[in-house]
Amino acid sequence: MSRSPSASRSARSTVLVLSLLAAGGCSQRALATAACGNVACQVSDPAEPANRAVFAFNRSVDDYLLAPIARGYEALPGFARQGMHNFASNFAEPKVFINDVLQGNGERAMTSLTRFMFNTTLGVAGLVYVSGQMGLSQHRSDFGQTFGVWGIANGPIVELPLLGSHNLRDATGTLLGMALDPFGGNSDTVATLGNVATAGGFVDARAAALPLTDLLRTWPDYYVALRDYTAQRRSIRVAEGKAGEPGTWQADCAGGAREN
């Protein structure tokens, strides 16, 4: 009997978190994962008191609003959650393509573009990921990763309201990604679909992270646990971008990714 997707995500998150945090914390030394080898991870948090204050606000919002919504979302039928995940991921694919191009990775850029074309047309606006059945593996690229591939340093930790822990490089990349509209913003229909994809993707991502955050909350210092885990994940993401390999290297290393 096969395990449910939620159980699989929980198991992957548990194994990864234990392998990362048991190694002693990013701020102490490089961490290692069995699948990906050593990936250097450095944390500079000079504004920790201010970051902890923002973190306390973020945690309150999460405890009383976001996490309950995500748990309710998890109660929806699997096909509905998968459809939303597919739709939101497909709507984000043009930004993945842009970052693949900026990173100089033509092969991954063509994969992203081809996935978007087939999923949008044959997959009914991305609700069905037909590209996965065609052997076109999903990968993630973002501006923070692109800046890292370009050699820009991490910078200090910044806890963004509602958006969580980032280093300064990734915080800048996140805000740039939010501001960028690859569709041009000239269509009310596209704007509406974009809003649905953004909101749905946010809830879907929070639901997927529930097993991870539930585990991290059991550690003595939730702020440090989440900060260091996020920093390690981002180091893996940048290393994957520098490797320039198409496929699921990042998903295998980072864990918890859904298969599409």
Helices and strands as residue ranges (DSSP letters): H 5-21, E 31-33, E 37-39, H 48-61, I 62-66, H 67-74, H 78-91, H 93-102, H 106-121, H 130-133, H 143-149, E 157-160, E 164-167, H 168-179, H 188-208, H 210-216, H 222-243, H 249-254
